[in-house]
Amino acid sequence: MQVHRAGTPFDSTWYTFTGARPVSIAVLGAGMAGCGVALELANRGERVLLFDRRAAPMQEASRWCEGKIHLGFVYANDPTFKTAQTMIDGALAFVGTLQRWVDLKDRSRLLSDPFEYAVLRDSMLPVDQIEKHFGKVETFTRQRMALSGDSYLTDLSGPMFERADVASGGFDPAQVIARFKTSERAIDTALLADLLCEAVLAHPGIEMVMGGDVQRVEPAGKTFRVLYKDGNTERSEGPFRHVVNALWANRVVIDARMGQAPNARLRNRMKLGVNISNGTYEPGVASTTFVLGPYGDIVRFPSGRLYLSWYAAGMFGMSEALKPVDWRERLASVNHEQVISDTVAALQRLVPGLDVSLGDPAVEVAVEGGAIFALGTTDIDDINSELHQRFTIGPECHGGYVSLNTGKLTTAPQFAVQVADLVCPAAMVFSQHCP
């Protein structure tokens, strides 16, 4: 495979020499969604040029997040229940779709232990309302599984949630008023990112422009050109029959420059988490999500990696403007030591037994994350915020230009296939002729 990187000339004669189909689809963004779209299209016989500002795929939010494959439990504050439904559908399609692109037969090394949900005393919703929502999640999930034949990451034949004693979970009962054990899991996004990166690099149908910061997409008749910056030099590629905008950071800026601005106020944010490797942790402390409000998570992976997040400590760079933000510059200005200390301190107040051994020189601690996007006019600490509703997501098709709002990691594989169906319908694969 020929890897094309920013700053090198694009050798179109390579296609003539090999007799391969010319590149006719550009995919912007090499996160989970972009890599999924590229792999799905390439598997259907298309040739794809994949753009990303980093030197390799899967280096930002898709690699560095809690990795939870949502069954909808955390979205109890959406009275329509549509967010939970959307997440459940994405979760049930997650493994089956990923296995089209990578080998997930040995899932045990990738999955966290089952999540517990700890309800805090100042939760936005009362315990009985949260428990009622959990019951609705279980009922809907079983109905969807029966209809679709899809399955979750692990077996869901037993109860999907049960109430448990607070004190035995290691929580401070003065702050945690209820505890639920659930079947929900997270996937180790660092390991999954490596698998997807290998698949993209190995696929003969995928070319890449790495290190190129996309600036805009320009229509040219029935085709498009992609303009990007390589350092201070502006370059372009094309023409392309289709462009798929699967960027996470600044996706809506590229949309707006195409005349496709969102019809609601948006919030771009950088979400950072603390990743701790090579530590030893109290076995009684489970993977936990604290609800319901601007709280955080503890996630334990078989590799020994511990992921910690606390909303107030790890959320930076709130932007509502339709203008590009240099998120790398924002990240460089963050006080990493402060993020670590504030995150660990907040979680240890809730789980006194959480010992992360930060003084051990063998323990590796890193603050990582990426830009995330959602529609909303107020922050998540507002009970009426639109950020509690994540169902207006997915692909939007504007002729040959498709913008993909991934929503959550959970829904990325499902939406990647939906995009491929828009661009290159599965029924057309065998004829190798897509519209």
C-alpha positions as CSV (number, residue, x, y, z in Angstrom):
1,M,0.0,0.0,0.0
2,Q,1.2,3.5,-0.8
3,V,1.0,5.8,2.2
4,H,0.6,9.4,1.2
5,R,1.6,12.0,3.8
6,A,1.3,15.8,3.8
7,G,4.2,17.5,2.1
8,T,4.7,14.8,-0.5
9,P,3.4,14.8,-4.1
10,F,0.4,12.7,-4.8
11,D,1.4,10.1,-7.4
12,S,-1.8,9.5,-9.5
13,T,0.3,7.5,-12.0
14,W,0.5,4.7,-9.4
15,Y,-3.2,3.9,-10.0
16,T,-2.7,3.8,-13.8
17,F,0.3,1.5,-13.4
18,T,-1.5,-1.0,-11.2
19,G,-4.9,-0.8,-13.0
20,A,-6.6,0.0,-9.7
21,R,-9.6,2.3,-9.4
22,P,-8.7,5.9,-8.9
23,V,-9.3,7.5,-5.5
24,S,-12.8,9.0,-5.6
25,I,-13.8,9.4,-1.9
26,A,-12.2,11.6,0.7
27,V,-12.7,10.8,4.4
28,L,-11.8,13.7,6.8
29,G,-10.7,12.5,10.3
30,A,-9.0,9.3,11.2
31,G,-10.7,8.6,14.5
32,M,-13.0,5.7,15.2
33,A,-15.7,7.0,12.8
34,G,-13.3,8.0,10.0
35,C,-11.3,4.8,10.1
36,G,-14.6,2.8,10.2
37,V,-15.9,4.6,7.1
38,A,-12.6,4.2,5.3
39,L,-12.4,0.5,6.0
40,E,-16.1,-0.2,5.2
41,L,-15.8,1.7,1.9
42,A,-12.5,0.1,1.0
43,N,-14.0,-3.4,1.7
44,R,-16.7,-2.5,-0.8
45,G,-14.1,-1.9,-3.5
46,E,-13.8,1.8,-3.2
47,R,-10.4,3.7,-3.0
48,V,-10.3,6.2,-0.2
49,L,-8.0,9.0,0.8
50,L,-8.1,9.5,4.6
51,F,-7.0,12.8,6.1
52,D,-5.9,13.5,9.6
53,R,-3.9,16.3,11.3
54,R,-1.9,13.8,13.4
55,A,1.0,11.6,12.2
56,A,-1.0,8.4,12.5
57,P,-4.7,7.4,12.8
58,M,-6.5,7.0,16.1
59,Q,-4.5,9.4,18.2
60,E,-7.0,11.7,19.9
61,A,-10.5,11.3,21.5
62,S,-11.1,7.8,20.1
63,R,-7.9,6.5,21.7
64,W,-8.2,8.4,25.0
65,C,-11.6,8.1,26.5
66,E,-13.3,5.9,29.0
67,G,-14.4,3.5,26.2
68,K,-17.8,2.7,27.6
69,I,-20.1,1.0,25.2
70,H,-23.3,2.5,26.5
71,L,-26.5,0.6,27.2
72,G,-28.2,3.9,28.0
73,F,-28.0,3.7,31.8
74,V,-26.3,7.1,32.2
75,Y,-29.0,8.9,30.1
76,A,-31.7,8.9,32.7
77,N,-32.2,12.7,32.3
78,D,-33.6,12.4,28.8
79,P,-37.3,12.1,29.3
80,T,-37.9,11.1,25.7
81,F,-35.8,7.9,26.3
82,K,-34.5,8.5,22.7
83,T,-30.9,8.8,23.8
84,A,-30.9,5.5,25.6
85,Q,-32.6,3.9,22.5
86,T,-29.9,5.3,20.2
87,M,-27.1,4.1,22.5
88,I,-28.6,0.6,22.8
89,D,-28.9,0.2,19.1
90,G,-25.3,1.3,18.7
91,A,-24.1,-1.0,21.5
92,L,-25.8,-4.0,20.1
93,A,-24.3,-3.4,16.6
94,F,-20.8,-2.5,18.0
95,V,-19.0,-5.9,18.0
96,G,-20.6,-7.3,14.9
97,T,-19.7,-4.2,12.9
98,L,-16.1,-3.9,14.3
99,Q,-15.5,-7.6,13.4
100,R,-15.9,-6.6,9.7
101,W,-12.7,-4.6,10.1
102,V,-10.6,-6.2,12.9
103,D,-10.3,-9.5,14.8
104,L,-12.2,-9.2,18.1
105,K,-12.3,-13.0,18.9
106,D,-10.3,-12.5,22.0
107,R,-12.4,-9.9,23.7
108,S,-11.4,-10.7,27.3
109,R,-8.2,-8.7,27.0
110,L,-10.1,-5.7,25.7
111,L,-13.0,-5.4,28.2
112,S,-13.3,-3.6,31.5
113,D,-14.9,-5.2,34.5
114,P,-18.7,-4.6,34.7
115,F,-19.7,-1.0,35.5
116,E,-21.3,0.0,38.8
117,Y,-23.4,3.2,39.0
118,A,-23.0,5.2,42.2
119,V,-25.8,7.7,42.8
120,L,-24.4,10.8,44.6
121,R,-26.3,12.7,47.3
122,D,-26.5,15.8,45.1
123,S,-27.6,13.8,42.1
124,M,-29.9,15.7,39.6
125,L,-32.4,12.8,39.8
126,P,-33.7,10.8,42.8
127,V,-32.7,7.2,43.1
128,D,-36.2,5.8,42.4
129,Q,-36.3,7.7,39.1
130,I,-32.8,6.4,38.1
131,E,-33.8,2.8,39.0
132,K,-37.0,3.1,37.0
133,H,-34.9,4.3,34.0
134,F,-32.6,1.3,34.4
135,G,-35.6,-1.1,34.3
136,K,-36.7,0.6,31.1
137,V,-33.2,0.2,29.6
138,E,-33.3,-3.5,30.3
139,T,-36.7,-4.1,28.8
140,F,-35.9,-2.1,25.7
141,T,-32.5,-3.9,25.2
142,R,-34.0,-7.3,25.4
143,Q,-36.7,-6.3,22.9
144,R,-34.0,-5.0,20.5
145,M,-31.9,-8.1,20.9
146,A,-34.9,-10.3,20.1
147,L,-35.8,-8.3,17.0
148,S,-32.3,-7.8,15.6
149,G,-30.5,-10.9,16.7
150,D,-27.5,-8.6,17.6
151,S,-25.7,-9.1,20.9
152,Y,-23.7,-7.0,23.3
153,L,-20.0,-7.2,24.2
154,T,-20.8,-9.9,26.8
155,D,-23.6,-12.2,27.7
156,L,-26.8,-10.4,28.8
157,S,-28.9,-13.4,29.7
158,G,-28.8,-12.6,33.4
159,P,-30.1,-9.4,35.1
160,M,-28.7,-6.3,33.5
161,F,-28.7,-4.4,36.8
162,E,-29.2,-5.0,40.5
163,R,-29.1,-2.8,43.6
164,A,-26.2,-3.5,46.0
165,D,-25.0,-2.3,49.4
166,V,-23.1,1.0,49.2
167,A,-20.5,0.4,51.9
168,S,-19.4,-2.9,50.5
169,G,-18.5,-1.2,47.3
170,G,-15.9,0.9,48.9
171,F,-17.9,4.1,48.6
172,D,-18.3,6.8,51.2
173,P,-21.9,6.4,52.4
174,A,-22.0,10.1,53.4
175,Q,-21.8,11.0,49.7
176,V,-23.0,7.9,47.8
177,I,-26.7,7.1,48.6
178,A,-27.2,4.2,46.2
179,R,-25.2,1.6,44.2
180,F,-26.2,-0.5,41.2
181,K,-24.2,-3.3,39.6
182,T,-24.8,-3.4,35.8
183,S,-23.8,-5.5,32.8
184,E,-22.3,-2.5,31.0
185,R,-18.6,-2.6,29.9
186,A,-15.9,-0.4,28.4
187,I,-13.5,-1.4,25.7
188,D,-9.8,-0.6,26.0
189,T,-9.7,2.2,23.5
190,A,-5.9,2.2,23.4
191,L,-5.7,-1.4,22.3
192,L,-8.7,-1.0,19.9
193,A,-7.0,2.0,18.4
194,D,-3.9,-0.1,17.6
195,L,-6.1,-2.7,15.9
196,L,-7.9,-0.1,13.8
197,C,-4.7,1.7,12.9
198,E,-3.1,-1.6,11.8
199,A,-6.2,-2.4,9.7
200,V,-6.1,1.0,8.0
201,L,-2.4,0.8,7.3
202,A,-2.6,-2.7,5.8
203,H,-5.6,-2.1,3.6
204,P,-4.6,-1.7,-0.1
205,G,-7.7,0.5,-0.8
206,I,-6.8,3.2,1.7
207,E,-4.4,6.1,1.1
208,M,-3.6,8.7,3.8
209,V,-2.7,12.3,4.2
210,M,-1.3,12.4,7.7
211,G,-0.2,15.7,9.3
212,G,-2.5,17.6,7.1
213,D,-5.0,20.0,8.9
214,V,-8.1,20.2,6.7
215,Q,-9.2,23.8,6.1
216,R,-12.2,23.5,3.8
217,V,-13.9,21.5,1.1
218,E,-14.6,23.2,-2.2
219,P,-17.3,22.0,-4.6
220,A,-16.1,21.8,-8.2
221,G,-19.1,20.9,-10.4
222,K,-20.2,17.5,-9.3
223,T,-17.0,16.8,-7.5
224,F,-15.0,18.2,-4.6
225,R,-11.5,19.2,-3.6
226,V,-10.1,19.1,-0.1
227,L,-7.8,21.9,1.0
228,Y,-5.5,21.4,3.9
229,K,-2.5,22.9,5.6
230,D,0.9,21.2,5.7
231,G,2.6,23.4,8.1
232,N,2.2,26.9,6.7
233,T,1.7,25.6,3.1
234,E,-1.8,25.1,1.8
235,R,-2.3,22.1,-0.4
236,S,-5.3,20.4,-2.1
237,E,-6.3,17.0,-3.2
238,G,-9.1,15.9,-5.6
239,P,-11.3,15.7,-7.4
240,F,-13.5,13.5,-5.2
241,R,-16.9,12.1,-6.0
242,H,-17.8,12.1,-2.3
243,V,-16.4,13.7,0.8
244,V,-17.2,12.3,4.2
245,N,-16.5,14.8,7.1
246,A,-15.9,12.5,10.1
247,L,-13.8,15.1,12.0
248,W,-14.4,15.5,15.6
249,A,-12.6,18.7,16.3
250,N,-13.8,21.6,14.0
251,R,-16.1,19.3,12.0
252,V,-18.9,22.0,12.1
253,V,-16.4,24.6,10.9
254,I,-15.8,22.6,7.7
255,D,-19.6,22.1,7.4
256,A,-20.2,25.8,7.8
257,R,-17.7,26.7,5.1
258,M,-19.7,24.3,2.8
259,G,-22.9,26.2,3.7
260,Q,-24.1,23.5,6.1
261,A,-23.9,25.2,9.5
262,P,-25.8,23.5,12.4
263,N,-29.3,24.8,13.1
264,A,-28.7,24.8,16.9
265,R,-26.0,26.2,19.3
266,L,-23.1,23.9,19.7
267,R,-20.4,23.2,22.3
268,N,-16.9,22.1,21.4
269,R,-14.9,21.0,24.4
270,M,-11.7,19.2,25.2
271,K,-12.2,16.3,27.5
272,L,-9.2,15.0,29.3
273,G,-8.8,11.9,31.4
274,V,-6.0,10.5,33.6
275,N,-4.5,7.3,32.3
276,I,-2.4,5.3,34.9
277,S,-0.4,2.3,33.8
278,N,1.7,-0.3,35.8
279,G,-0.1,0.4,39.1
280,T,-1.7,-1.9,41.6
281,Y,-5.2,-1.1,42.6
282,E,-7.5,-2.2,45.4
283,P,-9.5,-5.1,43.9
284,G,-12.7,-4.0,45.7
285,V,-12.8,-0.8,43.6
286,A,-14.9,-1.6,40.5
287,S,-15.3,0.4,37.3
288,T,-17.8,3.0,38.3
289,T,-19.8,5.9,36.8
290,F,-21.0,8.5,39.3
291,V,-24.5,9.9,38.5
292,L,-26.3,12.0,37.8
293,G,-24.5,15.2,37.1
294,P,-21.0,16.7,36.1
295,Y,-19.1,13.9,37.8
296,G,-16.8,11.2,36.4
297,D,-15.7,7.6,36.0
298,I,-13.3,5.0,37.2
299,V,-12.5,2.3,34.5
300,R,-10.3,-0.7,35.1
301,F,-8.9,-2.7,32.1
302,P,-7.2,-6.1,32.0
303,S,-4.0,-4.5,30.8
304,G,-3.6,-2.8,34.1
305,R,-4.5,0.6,32.7
306,L,-6.7,2.6,35.0
307,Y,-8.7,5.5,33.4
308,L,-10.0,8.3,35.7
309,S,-12.1,11.3,34.9
310,W,-13.7,14.1,36.7
311,Y,-15.7,16.6,34.8
312,A,-14.6,19.8,36.5
313,A,-10.9,18.8,36.4
314,G,-10.8,17.5,32.8
315,M,-13.1,19.8,30.7
316,F,-11.3,22.6,28.9
317,G,-11.7,25.1,26.1
318,M,-15.4,25.5,25.8
319,S,-16.2,27.1,22.5
320,E,-19.6,27.9,20.9
321,A,-18.1,29.7,17.8
322,L,-18.2,28.5,14.3
323,K,-14.5,29.2,13.9
324,P,-11.5,26.8,14.0
325,V,-9.9,26.1,17.4
326,D,-6.3,25.0,17.7
327,W,-7.0,22.2,20.3
328,R,-3.4,21.2,20.4
329,E,-2.5,24.7,21.5
330,R,-5.2,24.5,24.2
331,L,-3.9,21.1,25.3
332,A,-0.3,22.5,25.6
333,S,-1.6,25.2,28.0
334,V,-3.2,22.7,30.4
335,N,-1.5,22.1,33.7
336,H,-1.3,18.3,33.6
337,E,-0.3,18.0,37.2
338,Q,-3.3,20.0,38.3
339,V,-5.6,17.8,36.3
340,I,-4.1,14.7,37.8
341,S,-4.3,15.9,41.4
342,D,-7.8,17.4,41.1
343,T,-9.2,14.2,39.4
344,V,-7.6,11.8,41.9
345,A,-8.7,13.9,44.9
346,A,-12.3,14.2,43.7
347,L,-12.6,10.4,43.2
348,Q,-10.8,9.5,46.4
349,R,-13.4,11.6,48.4
350,L,-16.1,9.3,47.0
351,V,-14.0,6.1,47.1
352,P,-11.6,6.4,50.0
353,G,-9.9,3.1,49.1
354,L,-8.8,4.2,45.7
355,D,-5.0,4.2,45.9
356,V,-3.4,5.0,42.6
357,S,0.2,4.9,43.8
358,L,1.2,8.2,42.2
359,G,4.5,8.2,44.2
360,D,5.7,5.0,42.7
361,P,8.3,5.7,40.0
362,A,7.2,2.5,38.1
363,V,3.7,4.0,37.7
364,E,3.1,5.9,34.4
365,V,0.6,8.7,34.5
366,A,-0.5,10.6,31.5
367,V,-3.2,13.2,30.8
368,E,-4.8,12.5,27.4
369,G,-8.0,13.3,25.6
370,G,-9.4,15.1,22.6
371,A,-12.0,17.6,21.4
372,I,-15.6,16.5,21.6
373,F,-18.8,18.1,20.2
374,A,-22.4,18.2,21.2
375,L,-25.4,20.5,20.6
376,G,-26.5,22.5,23.6
377,T,-26.9,26.0,25.0
378,T,-25.9,25.3,28.6
379,D,-23.4,23.0,30.3
380,I,-24.1,19.5,31.7
381,D,-24.6,20.8,35.3
382,D,-27.9,22.3,34.1
383,I,-30.7,19.7,34.4
384,N,-32.4,21.1,31.3
385,S,-29.2,21.2,29.2
386,E,-29.5,19.6,25.7
387,L,-26.2,17.9,26.5
388,H,-28.2,15.2,28.4
389,Q,-29.8,14.3,25.0
390,R,-27.6,12.7,22.4
391,F,-30.1,11.3,19.8
392,T,-29.9,13.9,17.1
393,I,-26.7,12.4,15.8
394,G,-25.6,10.3,12.8
395,P,-24.8,11.1,9.2
396,E,-26.3,14.0,7.2
397,C,-26.1,13.8,3.4
398,H,-25.9,16.9,1.3
399,G,-25.5,15.5,-2.3
400,G,-22.0,14.1,-2.5
401,Y,-21.0,15.7,0.9
402,V,-21.7,13.7,4.1
403,S,-21.2,15.1,7.6
404,L,-21.1,12.6,10.3
405,N,-21.9,13.6,13.9
406,T,-20.6,10.4,15.7
407,G,-22.2,11.3,19.0
408,K,-20.5,8.7,21.1
409,L,-17.9,6.0,20.7
410,T,-20.7,3.5,21.1
411,T,-22.5,4.6,17.9
412,A,-19.4,5.2,15.7
413,P,-19.2,1.7,14.0
414,Q,-23.0,1.7,13.3
415,F,-22.9,5.1,11.8
416,A,-19.8,4.3,9.7
417,V,-21.8,1.6,7.9
418,Q,-24.7,4.0,7.5
419,V,-22.3,6.4,5.8
420,A,-21.0,3.7,3.5
421,D,-24.5,2.7,2.6
422,L,-25.2,6.3,1.6
423,V,-22.0,6.6,-0.5
424,C,-21.7,3.1,-1.8
425,P,-24.8,0.9,-1.3
426,A,-24.0,-2.6,-0.3
427,A,-26.1,-3.9,-3.2
428,M,-23.7,-2.3,-5.6
429,V,-20.5,-3.8,-4.2
430,F,-20.2,-6.8,-6.5
431,S,-20.6,-4.6,-9.6
432,Q,-17.8,-2.4,-8.2
433,H,-19.8,0.6,-9.4
434,C,-21.1,3.0,-6.7
435,P,-23.0,6.2,-7.4
